[in-house]
Amino acid sequence: MPLLRIALVNDYEVVVRGVAAMLRGYQSVIEVVELDLNHSVGESVDIALYDTFAATQADRQEVRILASNPLVGKVAVYSWVLDPALIQAALANGAGAYISKGIPAQQLVTALTQIHQGGQLVYTGDDTTASIAIGDWPGREEGLTQREAEVLALITQGLSNNEIADRAHLSVNSIKTYIRTCYRRINVTSRTNAVLWGIEHGFRPDRTRVSHPELEPAASSH
């Protein structure tokens, strides 16, 4: 039997499916019990892995609510944003761990195992893993980087540049740079057209709960 029961939490099915696929080779250690997209965790799990793609950062109430769920043993935040102040805020907010999305699957499994064994953990990897493209995200097949896809997802949700900067923990100038490169990749010239493109290519949040996803057919690509 697997040692750890895990719920994967994010608003985008392609994102949590991507993480589930990363963990598939470790089924003797990890059982992905549930994928939660805009739903609270509904089964008892040892760890809820909160993926911050196009989501609020871990210093906000979503992580606090997740950590207070009696069905969740511990919350691990899974993020590209490695600001020490944000990490400390996440831990103070009830997270049991903060894990870089730049680490490979084996290190992720090691981190999850260590979290389960007790104590808070910060796992940021090292410089050699910083550029690894981990998991999946909407628009990847169109050539969008994860950061470009995240910005486009938030544009599709109707957020302003200032709101996106706050959500993604980036400067407004960085957001503008990602918008320009994103527009070039998807061949649009206006925010309205970017939103339409996003709607047509799976950039609106999903809302579902998938129990025991290893028994489900793979999600179709957008």
Buried (B, 14 or more C-beta within 10 A) or exposed (E): EBEBBBBBBBBBBBBBBBBBBBBEEBEEBBBBBBBBBEBBBBBBBBBBBBBBBBBEBBBBEBBBBBBEBEEBBBBBBBBBBBEEEBBEBBBEBBBBBBBBBBBEBEBBBBBBBEBBEEEEBBBBBEEEBEEEEBBBBBBBEBEBBBBBBBBBBBBBBEBEBEEBBBBBBBEEEBBEBBBEEBBEBBEBEEEEEBBEBBEEBBBBBBEEBBEEBEEEEEBEEB
